[in-house]
Amino acid sequence: MKRTLHLILACCLAATFAIDAAPAQNNPLVSAGDFIKIYDPSVGEDARWYINDHCFARGKDGAWHMFGITHAEPAKPLDEKHFAHATASNLTQTPWKKLPFALSADETRQETILWAPHVILFNRTYYMFYVAGGADHTKYKINLATSSDLKTWKRHAKNPMVVDGYDARDPFILRDKNRWIMYHTANSEPAGGNHIVAYRTSKDLVNWSERKTAFTDPTSGTFGGPTESPFVVRRGEFYYLFIGPRGGYVGTDVFRSKDPFRWTPADKVGHIKSHAAEVVRDADGRWYVSHSGWGQGGLYLAPLFWNDGLDEAETSLPIPK
């Protein structure tokens, strides 16, 4: 999962972002503006709750959905067994509308946790890849559930999609050319070693290749690390990799490469004060980056600025229709 160490709202208030102001000169290639809270998971609860690894998806009706790890404070990652679900008419609505859990761990399927959902739409079906855990941290499972409406989810018969360690987690799916690429966090060896961003490829979103390594961090360990929350954006011929936490719990570094299977620490082109960052665009084409995590009080969005001269280039994140 994108982490370290591993009802319904009564009203909706309108809010907007100061997203038209250009970033200051001489900024890095990628930077962010001010974060504004869009969702508080503590509403309706008897204690403070958090949102950690999460994702955004736009429904066929134009409504926005957020799915994410949620739990009462303080952090207890191995007890995170439910996915939060919230909706909004637009990305910057505040607050988002809180809904019942989207999915809960199924112990009969050996799901010990639910971490790091990632949702994509393909051929009118929504695919949610998520971490289901397992008794053996060197053989953590990444599962798949599908939905036609972002409300009811059905687990895939061929689960698990991926088995890896240590605590293989944080799946992210990129469509590139005629293939799908899954990036996820792992270690150079399942029982430990360097923190890495691993990748696998598929032609059908179900059958995945053996893993290879896209990024290796010089640090090593097992439980958590600085290569969590991988998110990849293609702009023109460049691929931008967002990972963290780096430089502290609230910190995401951005790396750039022309090869979607290879980044190095020397490729760094930006740093954002965000944990478990997700990149998303609204219906007007504006770019945003999110922030969440333990002790952070909820989910936040900030305008994302690109200083790479590629605003008109083809991207893996086109304006949502």
N, C-alpha and C positions, 0 to 999 in steps of 0.2 A: 504494500500500500504506500501511498505517497505520504509518509509520516516519519518521525524519529522515534528510536527504541520500538519501535513499532509502537374544539380544537380549531380547529379552523379559526383563522384570525377574524376579528370583528370588523375591521375596516381596512381599507387600502388607501394610503396617502400617495399622492403623486410627487415625484422628485426627478430632477434632471441633473446631468453632470456637466461640468465646465469642460466639454470635450473639444471645443473649437479652438482653444488656445494652443498654439504650436509650442513644442518643447524648446527649451533654451538652446542657443547655438552651442556647438562643440559637445553636444551630448553623445553618449555611446550610440551604436547603431540601433539599439533597442532600449526603451525606457518607459516609465509609467508615470501617470499623474497621481492625484490624491485618491485614496480609497474611501468609499462610502458604503456603509452597511446596507445590505439589501434584504437580509434574512436573519432572524433570531430564533434558533431552535429551542430556546428556553420558554418561549411563549406557551402558556397552558400547562407547563410542568411545575412540579413542586421543588425543583432544584435547577441549577444552571446546567445547560447542556451545550455540547459543542458539535460543530460540523468539521470534519476533516476532509479527506480525499473525496472529491465530488466531480460531477460533470454536468454539462448543460445539453439539452436537446430541444429542438423546435418541433412541435407537433404538426401534423398535416393541416390542422385548423389554424395554425399561426401562433398558438399559445406556447409559451416557454415552460420547460420542465427542468428541475434540478434534482439530481439523485446524489446522495452522499453518505459517508459514514457518519453516524450520530450516536452519542452516548452521553450520559450524565457526567459532569465533572466530579472528581478529577479524572484525568486520562486513565483508561484501562483498556488498552488495545486488544488484549486477548479475550475481552468480554464484549467486543463490538460485533453485534449479531443482527443489526437491522440497518436498512437503508432509509434515510430520510427522503421525503418526496415533497416538493413545493412547486407551485406554478405561479406564473405571472403573465400579463398580457404583453409586456415588453421587458427587455433585459434590465432596465434601470428603474423599474417599479420598486417602490419601497413602502411597506414591506411586501415580500412575496407571501402567497397564501400557503399555509401549512396544511398538508394532507396526511392521512395515515401512512404508516410505513409501506414502502413499495415492495419490499422483499425482506424475508427474515431467514436466518440460517436454518437449514433442514438437517437435523442430526441424523435422520434415517439415511441421508445421502453422505454422511461423514463430513458435513460442513461444520467446522468448528468456529468460524468467524465469517463476517461479510466485510470485505475491504474494497475500496478503490473501484467503484463502478465506472465503466466507460461505455457510452452508448453511441451507436452510429445507425444511420438509416440506409438500407440497401434493398432495392426491389420492393419497396413499400413495407418492408419488415424492419423493425428495430432490433438491433443486436446489442445486448448488454453483456460485456465481458467483466468479470469480477473475481476477486480472490476469495476462495472458500476455505483456505487453510488446510488443516489436517493434523494428525497426531505427530508426524515427523516433519520438523522444520526444514529438513534437507529435501523434502519432497512435497512442497506446498503446491496446492492445486489452483489453477485458474480455470474457472467455469464459464459457461455461456447460458444465458436465458434470452428468449425472444418474445416479442410482443407486436401486436398490430396497432395498438392504441396508446402505448406508454403507461397503461394502467394495470393491465393483467399480464403477468410474466410467466412463461413456461420454460422450465429447465430443459436443456438439450439432452437427448438420449445418449449422445456420445461423450458427455462429460467424464473426466476433465479434458479440457482442450490442451492444457500444458501442465506438466509436473516438473518442478525445478526448485532450487534452493540457493542460498539460505533465505527462507521466507520469500520465495518468488512472488512478486506483487506488482501492483500499479500498471496494469495493461493499458496500452494506448494503441489504437489502430489507425494506420495511415493507408489511404488508397494512393498508389503510385504506379503510373503506367498501367500494366495489365495484371498487377499483383497487389495483394494486401500485405502490409508489414505490421507485425505486432512488436512493439517495444515493451520491455518490462524490466523491472529492477531485480537483480540477483547478485551473486558473488562469483568470482572467478572459479571457485570450487563450491559445490553444493553445501559443504559443511563450513565454509568460510573462505577467506582470501580477500582479494581486492574487491571493492564495491564497483559494480559494472552496470551499464545499460545493455541488456541482451536484446537480440531481435530474432524473429522467425518470420517466414513468409508463407503465404497460402494463396490458392486460387479460388477457394470456396468459403473461407471464413470458418471452416470446421477442421480441415486437415492441415496441420502446421508442420513446417520443416524442423529439423534439429536446430538448436540455438547456436547463434554466433554472437560476437561481441561488437557493439557499436561504439562504446566509450568505456575506458578504464580509468578509474580514479586511483591515485597513488596510495590512498588510505585503504586499510583493510579492517575486517571485523565480521560481525554476523548480524546482530539485531539492529536494523536501521542503518542509515548511512547517507552520504551526500549525492547519491545517484537515484534518489527516489523521484516520483512524480514526473516521469519523462513525458514530454509533450512536444511534438514536432510540427512545425509549420513550414511549408514550401512557399517561397516567393521567388518567382523566376527560376533561375538555375541554382538558387541557394536553399539549403535546408537549415532551419533554426531549431536547435534542441534546447528546451527549457528543463532544468533539473534542480533539485534541492533536497533538503535544506543545505545551504552553503553560506558561510559567513555568519552563522547563527541559525536558530530555529526559524526565524522569519527572514528568509533569504533564498532567492532563486537566481541562478546564473544562466546566461543564454550563450550558446555556442553556435557558430556558423560554419557550414561546409558545403561543398558541391556534391558530396557523396552521402546519400541517406543512410549508409552503413558504416560511416567513419567520422568521428569527431575526436579531438584531443583537447587537453586542458589549455593548450596554446591558442585554440580557436575561440576563446571567450570574447564576446562583443557587447555584453551588457549584464547588469545586475538589477534585480527588482526586489523590493522589500515585500516579499510575499511568501507564504507557505502553501504548498500543494497547488501551485499556480495552474490555472486552466486558461487557455486563450479562446475567445469567442467573438463573433461579429454580430451586430444587430441588423435589422432589415434595411437600414440606411447605409450599411457598409462600414460603420464605425467599429473600431477594434477595441476590445477590452481584455483585461487580465484580472483574475480573481485571487482572493486570499482567504484562508481559513485556518483551522488548526486548534489544537488543545489550548485552552485558556484565552482564546482570541475573541470570544463573545459572539461568534456568528460567521456569516458569509459576507464578503465584501467584493466590490468591483471598482476598478480604476481604468481610465482611458489608457490604451497602449499606443505608444508612438514608435514609428519606424523612421529611421534616418538613413535608409539604404538606397533611396532613389528608385524603389521598385513598386511604388503604389499602383502603377498601371499594369504591372506584370501579372501573369497567371499565377494563381495561388491554390494551395490545397484547402483553403478556407474561403470559398467564394461567398458572396452575399447570399444569405439564406432566402429561399423563395417561399 
